[in-house]
Amino acid sequence: MSRDTTATRDRAPRRRRWPIVAGALLIVFAAAPFALPYALYWHALKDLREPLPQAQQRYPDALRQLYWNLHGGHGPIRVRRLSPPGYALELFADPGDGRAASVAADQQLLNRVAGLRQTWLPPRTGMLRWHLTQAALAIRLSREYDGERLIDYVLERDRFADQGAVGIDAAARAYFDLPLRSLSAQEQLALLVLAQGPSYFDPACHRDRFARRYAWALEKTGLASTQAIPARMRAGTCAQRGGDGTN
């Protein structure tokens, strides 16, 4: 047998392997956008050893709906079941008109619960680990909890004042000296506005700023009021350095 014949036979299996290798590489590159988010998700789940957050009480449906509407929700409260690739896709979505993509109401809610829950992470947790754990917790919450339970947790655990007033019940006592059930929808909305920035919207230090935000919230939720600030709301005294009560 000649050397040329032997060399041709040796090269033939190599040529047959190239389509297989190319096909395998194509599959790897096609699967990477889906496999990588799942790998990061499973890795971050190692930090979620504690039980998922649980609200200790149930709040009225009207208050839940008010929270939902304020944060851009429309219609019934509904949280979609997220997947790691779907979460990543929404995170980097581009609306195509040069503006930043708005975050859907259900994802805002999931991110808020996850952020409140992450206070138990070690104090020196890196930012990358913090964000990965927050995303993993948000995805898991979306698959195990409904929107009503998530809103209950936020209302119970969120901060409504720069110091003190954790939870909307404590905020009702602090700002109105009344139980939450005795407040009107407009007064409850004022408390929800405070939760968006307890220091930034503190009516004692930034009365005009709070009034503008409150007017925006009234319009967004479809509530009517002729008062810049609820009449029964007690702003208190400003404890911030540089606060003048007007800006």
LINDARA-V564739 format. One record per pair of residues at least 4 apart in sequence whose C-alpha atoms are under 6 Angstrom apart, sorted by the first residue. I is the first residue (numbers start at 0). J is the second residue. D is the distance in Angstrom with one decimal. If there is no record, write none. Layout:
# LINDARA-V564739
{{I J D} {I J D}}
This chain:
# LINDARA-V564739
{{18 22 5.9} {30 34 5.8} {31 35 5.6} {33 84 5.6} {36 83 5.2} {36 84 5.5} {37 83 5.6} {40 135 5.4} {43 131 5.9} {43 132 5.1} {54 151 5.9} {54 152 4.5} {67 72 5.0} {68 72 4.7} {68 220 5.6} {69 220 5.7} {70 104 5.6} {71 104 5.3} {72 104 5.1} {76 146 5.9} {77 146 5.6} {78 105 5.1} {78 146 5.4} {80 141 5.0} {80 142 5.1} {81 138 5.4} {82 86 6.0} {88 92 5.8} {93 100 5.8} {94 100 5.6} {109 137 5.1} {110 114 6.0} {110 137 5.9} {113 133 5.5} {113 136 5.9} {113 137 5.8} {140 144 5.5} {152 156 6.0} {153 157 5.3} {154 166 5.6} {154 167 5.5} {155 166 4.3} {156 165 6.0} {156 166 4.9} {157 165 5.8} {157 166 5.3} {158 165 4.5} {158 194 6.0} {159 164 5.6} {159 193 5.4} {159 194 4.5} {159 197 5.4} {160 164 5.4} {160 197 4.5} {161 197 5.1} {161 198 5.1} {164 169 5.0} {164 170 4.9} {168 179 5.6} {170 174 5.9} {171 175 5.4} {171 177 5.9} {171 178 6.0} {171 179 5.4} {172 176 4.1} {172 177 5.1} {174 232 5.5} {174 233 5.0} {175 232 5.1} {175 233 5.9} {182 186 5.7} {193 197 4.9} {193 200 5.9} {196 200 5.5} {197 201 5.7} {200 209 4.9} {201 205 5.7} {202 206 4.3} {202 209 5.6} {202 234 5.5} {203 234 4.8} {203 235 5.6} {203 236 5.4} {203 237 4.9} {203 244 5.4} {204 237 4.9} {204 242 4.7} {204 243 5.5} {204 244 3.9} {205 244 4.5} {205 245 5.1} {205 246 4.9} {206 244 5.1} {206 245 4.9} {207 245 5.1} {207 246 5.4} {208 246 5.7} {209 213 6.0} {210 227 5.4} {217 221 5.9} {217 222 5.0}}
